[in-house]
Amino acid sequence: YVYYTHENVNRVSRFVLKEKIRDEKFLLDNIPNARFHDGGRIKFGPDNKLYITTGDATDPFSSQDTNSLAGKILRINKDGSIPNDNPFNNFVYSYGHRNPQGIAWHPLTKQLYSSEHGQSRNDEINLITKGSNYGWPNIECIETSEIYKNAIRCYSDFTLAPSGIAFN
């Protein structure tokens, strides 16, 4: 499984490796891309679904549109189909993200966490829950809201620029 940029879009594909990489199958195509904020992490979760982080591709308000693939954490089946328990009946698992870079599941609770680049500092660690809106661009990091899911950790004094996370 590979997340890569092709011409003016990002895509997720599956390949077969037998001495060479071959037999590409496109699983998810036309993910918005830009020079900045492409996300691009993929990882299988404990539910055997593939999770994909996507940045807002420098269009902040696309993060709030659940019909856009930008500014999201997406979730697909291994064959590229939409899981029947996804919250919006599409590939979107959570939304309102600026540029999520890392994803990891707690080894005991199986809860999903994400690291995310903020704008001019304000980098975040988020506990990701199905269907939740993390507020970008309406709020970020140290701001809190009752209608958006708030960050569990905020780095506002310096730029952390987290590119990944893991549990040990």
Rosetta blueprint (number, residue, H / E / L):
1 Y L
2 V E
3 Y E
4 Y E
5 T E
6 H E
7 E L
8 N L
9 V E
10 N E
11 R E
12 V E
13 S E
14 R E
15 F E
16 V E
17 L E
18 K L
19 E L
20 K L
21 I E
22 R E
23 D E
24 E E
25 K E
26 F E
27 L E
28 L E
29 D E
30 N E
31 I E
32 P E
33 N L
34 A L
35 R L
36 F L
37 H L
38 D L
39 G L
40 G L
41 R L
42 I E
43 K E
44 F E
45 G L
46 P L
47 D L
48 N L
49 K L
50 L E
51 Y E
52 I E
53 T E
54 T E
55 G L
56 D L
57 A L
58 T L
59 D L
60 P H
61 F H
62 S H
63 S H
64 Q H
65 D L
66 T L
67 N L
68 S L
69 L L
70 A L
71 G L
72 K E
73 I E
74 L E
75 R E
76 I E
77 N L
78 K L
79 D L
80 G L
81 S L
82 I L
83 P L
84 N L
85 D L
86 N L
87 P L
88 F L
89 N L
90 N L
91 F L
92 V E
93 Y E
94 S E
95 Y E
96 G L
97 H L
98 R L
99 N L
100 P E
101 Q E
102 G E
103 I E
104 A E
105 W E
106 H L
107 P L
108 L L
109 T L
110 K L
111 Q L
112 L E
113 Y E
114 S E
115 S E
116 E E
117 H L
118 G L
119 Q L
120 S L
121 R L
122 N L
123 D E
124 E E
125 I E
126 N E
127 L E
128 I E
129 T L
130 K L
131 G L
132 S L
133 N E
134 Y L
135 G L
136 W L
137 P L
138 N L
139 I L
140 E L
141 C L
142 I L
143 E L
144 T L
145 S L
146 E L
147 I L
148 Y L
149 K L
150 N L
151 A L
152 I L
153 R E
154 C E
155 Y E
156 S L
157 D L
158 F L
159 T L
160 L L
161 A L
162 P L
163 S L
164 G L
165 I L
166 A L
167 F L
168 N L
